[in-house]
Amino acid sequence: MKRLRRIALWTLLVVAVGWLLLPGCELYPEGVTWSRVALDREGKVLHLTLAADGRYRLKTALAEIDAEVIEATLRHEDRWFRWHPGVNPVSLLRGLAGLVGGERLGGGSTVTMQLARLRFGLQTRSIWGKGVQILRALQLERHFSKDEILEAYLNLAPYGGNVEGVGAAAILWCGKQANDLTLREAVTLSVLPQSPARRRPRADADNAQLATAQARLLRELQGERAVRGDPLEESFTLRAPEKPPREAPHLARRLLKSETRVQTTIDPAMQDAVERSLEDYISRKRESGIENACALLVHAPTREVLAYAGSARFLSDGIHGQVDGVMARRSPGSALKPFIYALALDQGLIHPRTLVSDMRAAFGSYNPENFDRGFAGPITATEALFRSRNIPAVTLAQQVGLSRLHAFLKQAGVAFPKPASHYGLALPLGGAEVSMEELASLYALLVNDGVGPVRLKCSVPSAQLDEGQQMLSPEACYLIREMLRQPDVDSGAVDPAVSWKTGTSHGFRDAWAAGFRGEYVLVVWIGNFSGKPNPAFVARECAAPLLFETFERLKLPWKKPAVPAGLREVEVCAVSGCLPTPLCQHRVRSGFIPGVSPIQPCAIHQEVFVDAQSGLRLPTDDGRAGLKREVFECWPPDMLALFRQAGLPRREPPAYETDTRLTLVDSGAAPKITSPRETLVYTLRAGQRTIPLSSEAAPGVRKVYWFADSQFVGGSTPTEPLLWKASPGTWTVQVLDDRGRNASCRVKVEAVE
């Protein structure tokens, strides 16, 4: 007993000296690192990383730890924690008495002492080590509050294997966060630090020791609360999961670079559906060289990202799977064309049934071609957009204005590194690179009319979001969605609720498909991160099927969208797209923006006087017997040439009865000179002394005649240029059509040797 009293007095002396003299210190070990956690939109764990030392250690605030865990831990480890100064003299003396008597009477370590051992890496099996532990515990108690000490202990305590801290233990052993545990789970976790090696939850082994320890503690707590126990509690235990939560790895890695805990907008069910769709599709298409794909699903009204797949397989080295394809910038091919048409709708250049020209054209030195190297002739704007014809898109982009298009896309979130002049007319065809994130944001604009970047984190409640500036009218957005809502059995596009567009980059390096179903926007990409091309990367053939398969797997809700108040549906001529006249036999309904959309009476269908005997056309009704009135399509010569090129010849009116038409001045449209141009100076070089003369003529014109000053140059059909052997000087070039209508321009010609 004398020895015991001496030890007790020594202990009290150490306590007193330590309390007064020990300096301040850090609460956590120097250089300690932490796991990072990403949560889904409901606050459940989506992704947990390892700390730098290979352990799962998640820093968790005391307020974020379930009260049941705290109560059970203190009941099991240190029930007097709130009252002692870091060392419990009673427990310590009991432990010392057992040591002297050679029997175990319970441990003497408090929670603070255990934190001291963990914090300073102490060996406490010797009396000297125990003394140092006591001093360190007093040091912690002197400089930190009880809550700070308890929080640090719960963050550093061992919970079996490479798991430290109750935050990581709750996720790995219970599949929950530390503030969402049941009483049984809380009690079971609280007994782990006392014997982490023996009680560690195991998936394929007996956890009897863990079950016994938790049952004993649970009975004690229930006894204090006068709660009746359940026999099943004797066998309750925890099981190790098959693998730690590692969902949405690309997004988690991206966000957790700068944050230790982040709540994402991800919907786990949708994330799983998108990932499975990519995996299943790639597994079927691998023989075609299709090995990688990315996808992004966005809820357009809130701009929240619901699914984020940066590659088909994150852990595949063969496809560089850890590269985040969502952030990579690539050519979008034709995927930007809907925004050209939307701007054209808002500027009154077209409506969905407007005829546009798909013919060979040169825009300065730029000579675009269609993907199929062919031309469709005159087609409606809807058909040109859906069939992704390049010539109409470039023509419309030029009419909209390249600077206007560039500014629109940049304001909508596309980070162009160069000015509009750098991209030129290649911009509509994928001449500038975009990211999948930017493309999804653009297509979301077509759903809810506003502008704004996609949201990856739940940092702002949806109700508080600024809707952003409206960049397109609701009417234009609605019309574009309808223009893109077309079936295509060959592409697997059989869902009538989906509006969609594809894009194939030059050289078959990237295949895109973007679409929306109701309020949801989905963008998919197929290609190689290395940039290696593949003839199989044709978007309509590979990306579109993936888009529709993913939509099918997602089972997204859809209801027919309301028609904007400013939109009307009008009847137009099915042939010309103009307001029908009594001569127009075939008519269709088309969307129309009053005061904006271009509209004029149909001039294609005209009544023609035909002599029944000769079959020739008369300019007027001269009263002769047998005169017939017939309706013909009177197309401009250049449009007729387009139809012929496209293999779609039109029925033309018969020739006039006489050749006196040059003296019949018609009040219709005069020809328009397209070459030469007044704003240019033409330089003639040796061996090249000709300048092409060409014009656009009115319907019914069969021949035009050219003059340079008073000199007759020659005649040609309206669709064929005439080569003028010019000489230096300033000339007045004049064109005269076969109805007597004319136009002229002044041209300067120079010669160099």
FIBAPA-234957 format. One line per field, with one value per residue (C-alpha): x, y, z. Coordinates in steps of 0.1 Angstrom, whole numbers. Example, Ala and Ser with C-alpha at 12.3 -4.5 7.8 and 13.67 -1.06 7.14 Angstrom:
% FIBAPA-234957
c1 = [123;137]
c2 = [-45;-11]
c3 = [78;71]
***
This chain:
% FIBAPA-234957
c1 = [0;29;41;7;4;38;27;-5;12;37;9;-9;24;29;-7;-2;31;19;-12;8;39;32;32;6;6;-13;-43;-35;-3;20;16;-16;-36;-73;-96;-119;-156;-181;-218;-247;-276;-293;-263;-253;-217;-208;-170;-144;-107;-77;-55;-19;-7;-30;-56;-92;-93;-122;-121;-156;-169;-184;-217;-218;-214;-245;-252;-257;-221;-208;-228;-219;-182;-180;-200;-176;-143;-146;-179;-163;-148;-167;-155;-119;-89;-76;-67;-92;-75;-100;-95;-58;-55;-76;-54;-22;-37;-43;-7;7;-16;-10;-46;-65;-90;-97;-78;-68;-67;-92;-103;-78;-50;-59;-58;-24;-11;-25;-14;22;28;35;45;25;31;59;54;76;55;24;38;45;10;-5;16;5;-31;-29;-13;-42;-68;-51;-52;-83;-119;-136;-155;-123;-105;-135;-137;-100;-102;-132;-112;-80;-92;-85;-116;-100;-77;-67;-98;-93;-119;-156;-164;-146;-157;-194;-190;-170;-186;-222;-226;-237;-224;-216;-248;-272;-265;-289;-284;-271;-246;-235;-229;-211;-187;-180;-165;-141;-113;-107;-97;-96;-76;-98;-132;-127;-158;-150;-171;-159;-152;-169;-174;-184;-161;-176;-211;-205;-188;-216;-243;-228;-226;-261;-276;-259;-273;-308;-306;-299;-327;-351;-356;-364;-338;-342;-327;-316;-292;-269;-259;-259;-226;-212;-199;-171;-183;-171;-154;-153;-177;-160;-189;-186;-147;-140;-163;-151;-114;-122;-141;-120;-88;-97;-123;-123;-161;-184;-221;-226;-257;-254;-283;-269;-295;-290;-253;-254;-278;-255;-223;-240;-252;-217;-202;-228;-226;-188;-187;-209;-191;-155;-149;-156;-128;-152;-136;-143;-172;-183;-216;-232;-268;-281;-315;-319;-341;-316;-285;-277;-255;-273;-248;-211;-191;-157;-148;-163;-140;-121;-96;-87;-51;-58;-82;-65;-97;-87;-87;-118;-134;-161;-135;-116;-120;-127;-143;-181;-186;-222;-234;-234;-257;-290;-278;-272;-308;-321;-304;-317;-352;-349;-335;-364;-342;-361;-390;-391;-405;-384;-366;-328;-302;-280;-258;-221;-210;-178;-175;-144;-116;-137;-154;-174;-188;-215;-206;-218;-201;-235;-261;-298;-309;-336;-348;-367;-348;-361;-348;-315;-310;-321;-300;-271;-264;-233;-239;-272;-256;-226;-249;-271;-241;-229;-263;-265;-230;-199;-192;-228;-226;-192;-204;-236;-217;-191;-218;-235;-203;-180;-145;-132;-95;-95;-116;-143;-120;-97;-124;-142;-169;-155;-171;-205;-189;-168;-139;-136;-132;-158;-160;-189;-198;-201;-221;-245;-250;-258;-284;-299;-304;-327;-349;-354;-344;-319;-282;-258;-231;-239;-238;-218;-223;-254;-240;-270;-307;-324;-350;-323;-307;-304;-321;-295;-299;-323;-303;-329;-366;-389;-404;-371;-361;-395;-392;-356;-368;-396;-372;-349;-376;-375;-374;-346;-350;-314;-299;-322;-340;-374;-384;-407;-401;-364;-350;-315;-285;-252;-218;-188;-155;-132;-111;-135;-119;-150;-186;-211;-248;-268;-305;-332;-362;-385;-364;-333;-303;-279;-246;-225;-192;-174;-137;-102;-85;-53;-71;-67;-93;-116;-140;-165;-168;-197;-220;-253;-242;-225;-232;-269;-277;-258;-278;-311;-301;-291;-324;-342;-323;-329;-367;-369;-403;-418;-449;-458;-443;-466;-465;-450;-476;-458;-458;-485;-491;-499;-507;-479;-474;-458;-436;-423;-429;-446;-481;-504;-523;-554;-529;-511;-527;-506;-503;-488;-488;-457;-445;-445;-433;-456;-436;-404;-407;-403;-435;-447;-472;-460;-446;-436;-471;-482;-510;-497;-516;-510;-522;-539;-529;-492;-486;-466;-470;-486;-477;-514;-549;-553;-588;-580;-600;-586;-565;-558;-550;-525;-506;-468;-440;-420;-386;-357;-331;-305;-331;-340;-303;-302;-331;-314;-282;-301;-318;-352;-362;-393;-421;-413;-437;-436;-416;-432;-449;-428;-393;-405;-399;-370;-394;-418;-406;-419;-424;-410;-376;-346;-315;-289;-252;-232;-200;-182;-186;-183;-163;-134;-106;-99;-63;-56;-23;-6;-25;-56;-75;-111;-136;-167;-200;-229;-263;-293;-324;-362;-384;-391;-359;-342;-314;-295;-273;-242;-228;-195;-203;-219;-201;-221;-202;-225;-255;-258;-283;-289;-271;-240;-213;-201;-163;-156;-122;-117;-91;-78;-100;-132;-163;-200;-211;-248;-270;-303;-328;-351;-380;-363;-352;-316;-290;-256;-224;-191;-160;-123;-99;-61;-34;0;27]
c2 = [0;24;18;25;57;69;62;81;111;111;110;139;159;152;164;196;204;195;216;247;244;224;246;247;222;212;191;168;151;171;162;143;139;133;114;134;127;135;132;128;152;136;138;102;91;89;87;83;87;74;98;103;76;50;51;61;90;115;147;150;178;168;183;160;128;111;117;79;74;100;86;50;59;78;50;24;43;72;79;106;124;156;160;149;171;146;119;100;94;67;47;53;41;11;3;7;-14;-42;-38;-41;-70;-88;-88;-67;-44;-23;2;36;55;83;95;124;100;78;110;118;84;87;124;120;83;72;38;35;0;11;33;60;59;61;92;109;100;116;148;150;144;173;194;188;195;228;242;226;223;190;191;197;168;145;155;149;115;104;115;96;65;32;13;-17;-23;10;28;57;80;74;94;70;40;49;51;19;-3;10;26;59;91;95;116;90;58;36;29;-6;7;35;10;-14;13;25;-8;-11;13;-8;-38;-28;-58;-85;-68;-54;-62;-89;-99;-135;-143;-148;-115;-131;-109;-78;-90;-100;-66;-45;-66;-61;-24;-21;-39;-14;15;-1;-7;29;40;13;0;-36;-55;-76;-112;-104;-78;-105;-114;-80;-70;-51;-65;-50;-38;-54;-21;14;39;51;63;91;90;116;142;133;137;170;185;170;186;218;206;178;174;184;177;171;173;136;113;78;59;80;79;41;39;61;42;9;21;32;-1;-22;-3;-4;-41;-47;-23;-31;-51;-19;-2;17;15;47;70;99;112;141;143;177;189;220;242;240;232;205;176;144;119;125;98;110;77;43;26;47;20;10;19;8;37;62;58;82;111;132;134;158;186;178;202;188;197;194;188;198;199;237;241;243;276;291;282;295;329;329;323;352;375;367;351;318;298;260;256;282;269;270;262;231;235;238;273;292;317;335;310;287;259;237;203;182;150;128;150;155;182;180;211;234;219;232;247;218;192;210;211;176;162;184;199;220;245;259;261;281;303;311;317;343;359;359;373;354;379;377;339;339;364;344;312;329;346;312;298;285;295;305;313;331;359;352;361;332;306;322;302;270;278;263;230;224;247;256;232;229;208;184;206;236;217;205;240;252;225;233;268;254;238;267;297;311;309;297;271;236;231;203;211;217;249;271;260;258;283;309;305;334;323;343;364;352;348;332;338;310;308;301;275;258;257;243;215;206;208;183;160;136;98;79;41;36;55;39;72;58;78;106;126;131;161;153;164;147;160;142;160;163;132;109;117;126;115;135;132;157;155;165;147;170;189;167;172;143;146;116;114;85;86;80;102;99;115;84;85;57;55;40;74;86;102;93;57;53;82;85;49;53;85;67;36;57;77;44;31;63;63;100;117;137;157;176;211;241;263;298;326;344;316;309;280;291;273;276;262;228;235;270;275;308;320;299;315;299;283;263;229;213;230;222;238;256;275;312;341;371;402;383;353;361;357;365;351;321;332;297;286;307;305;301;306;277;274;240;234;244;237;270;296;330;361;372;359;371;357;329;297;267;287;268;280;257;260;255;258;288;285;308;294;288;268;248;240;229;205;190;186;168;145;162;178;201;204;237;260;256;280;312;312;341;354;390;388;411;439;429;448;429;446;415;412;423;401;405;406;383;385;409;429;467;467;447;457;428;422;403;384;369;338;348;375;365;375;353;371;355;366;355;357;356;326;319;335;312;334;365;389;407;441;459;496;495;463;431;403;374;354;325;306;321;293;293;320;337;343;380;387;419;446;472;501;511;494;495;458;453;422;420;390;377;397;430;436;447;455;471;477;496;475;485;461;462;442;431;413]
c3 = [0;7;-28;-42;-22;-35;-71;-65;-49;-78;-102;-86;-85;-123;-129;-110;-126;-161;-158;-149;-171;-203;-234;-262;-291;-322;-318;-347;-357;-379;-415;-410;-442;-448;-471;-493;-498;-525;-518;-541;-544;-514;-492;-494;-499;-536;-535;-508;-514;-495;-474;-486;-462;-477;-449;-449;-425;-430;-408;-394;-371;-338;-348;-378;-357;-344;-307;-303;-314;-289;-260;-267;-272;-239;-221;-233;-232;-206;-189;-167;-197;-191;-155;-152;-162;-188;-163;-142;-108;-98;-130;-130;-94;-101;-130;-109;-82;-107;-120;-84;-75;-108;-120;-146;-130;-161;-181;-168;-200;-207;-241;-237;-229;-259;-281;-266;-275;-311;-315;-303;-313;-277;-264;-231;-219;-195;-164;-181;-212;-192;-174;-207;-218;-187;-192;-229;-219;-194;-221;-244;-217;-208;-243;-259;-250;-243;-276;-295;-278;-283;-320;-325;-309;-330;-361;-352;-334;-352;-364;-380;-410;-426;-413;-389;-375;-371;-403;-425;-404;-407;-445;-450;-423;-423;-458;-442;-429;-392;-386;-400;-379;-360;-323;-331;-357;-333;-305;-328;-341;-306;-295;-324;-312;-281;-301;-338;-350;-335;-339;-374;-396;-421;-451;-452;-415;-382;-364;-331;-309;-324;-319;-283;-275;-290;-274;-240;-244;-259;-229;-206;-226;-227;-190;-183;-206;-193;-229;-235;-255;-286;-288;-323;-310;-297;-332;-348;-364;-393;-426;-447;-481;-513;-522;-509;-526;-558;-579;-605;-603;-629;-613;-578;-588;-604;-575;-547;-559;-540;-514;-488;-488;-515;-523;-560;-580;-591;-591;-582;-602;-633;-629;-628;-658;-679;-670;-677;-710;-721;-709;-726;-759;-760;-753;-784;-807;-797;-829;-849;-830;-808;-774;-755;-749;-725;-715;-695;-683;-673;-659;-681;-659;-630;-650;-625;-638;-629;-645;-654;-671;-683;-700;-706;-680;-654;-646;-681;-691;-727;-733;-709;-688;-661;-686;-681;-715;-702;-699;-731;-759;-794;-827;-824;-861;-870;-833;-833;-864;-843;-829;-863;-873;-840;-846;-881;-868;-844;-871;-894;-921;-921;-907;-905;-941;-958;-988;-985;-1012;-1009;-1040;-1046;-1035;-1029;-1000;-1011;-1009;-987;-1006;-981;-990;-975;-956;-985;-1011;-1028;-1030;-1022;-1041;-1027;-994;-963;-934;-912;-936;-940;-903;-896;-925;-914;-948;-947;-975;-960;-926;-939;-960;-929;-907;-932;-932;-894;-892;-880;-854;-841;-840;-823;-797;-791;-785;-763;-742;-739;-722;-750;-741;-775;-774;-807;-823;-849;-877;-868;-874;-903;-920;-907;-873;-882;-893;-862;-869;-832;-803;-774;-743;-736;-706;-729;-754;-728;-715;-750;-756;-722;-735;-761;-734;-710;-731;-705;-703;-677;-670;-658;-620;-605;-568;-546;-532;-542;-537;-571;-561;-556;-590;-613;-646;-665;-696;-723;-755;-777;-779;-765;-800;-817;-790;-794;-832;-831;-807;-831;-862;-844;-832;-862;-863;-880;-878;-892;-863;-837;-833;-826;-795;-808;-776;-783;-802;-813;-834;-843;-852;-868;-867;-897;-902;-882;-848;-828;-830;-810;-803;-782;-775;-751;-737;-718;-693;-697;-719;-728;-747;-757;-774;-790;-800;-788;-762;-783;-813;-834;-862;-871;-902;-878;-859;-880;-855;-870;-871;-838;-814;-822;-813;-780;-773;-777;-759;-729;-730;-731;-700;-681;-685;-682;-678;-707;-714;-745;-741;-742;-773;-765;-765;-793;-818;-844;-867;-903;-936;-962;-996;-994;-1024;-1017;-980;-987;-980;-1003;-1032;-1048;-1073;-1045;-1044;-1016;-983;-948;-914;-902;-871;-875;-854;-862;-870;-873;-897;-934;-952;-987;-1012;-1032;-1065;-1077;-1087;-1117;-1142;-1177;-1210;-1234;-1270;-1272;-1308;-1307;-1270;-1268;-1241;-1247;-1227;-1224;-1231;-1267;-1269;-1294;-1294;-1276;-1251;-1219;-1184;-1166;-1133;-1135;-1110;-1122;-1105;-1109;-1133;-1106;-1086;-1116;-1121;-1084;-1089;-1120;-1101;-1073;-1098;-1092;-1125;-1124;-1149;-1166;-1186;-1224;-1245;-1257;-1291;-1306;-1301;-1295;-1257;-1258;-1266;-1238;-1208;-1177;-1143;-1125;-1108;-1129;-1130;-1103;-1113;-1091;-1111;-1116;-1084;-1082;-1050;-1065;-1089;-1114;-1122;-1155;-1157;-1187;-1198;-1178;-1196;-1189;-1162;-1156;-1160;-1140;-1127;-1108;-1130;-1123;-1129;-1165;-1179;-1203;-1216;-1206;-1228;-1217;-1227;-1218;-1224;-1259;-1270;-1271;-1252;-1258;-1244;-1221;-1200;-1165;-1148;-1169;-1166;-1197;-1200;-1210;-1227;-1209;-1215;-1190;-1182;-1164;-1179;-1174;-1175;-1183;-1183;-1201;-1197;-1223;-1208;-1213;-1177;-1171;-1144;-1146;-1126;-1129;-1130;-1130;-1148;-1146;-1164;-1152;-1172]
***
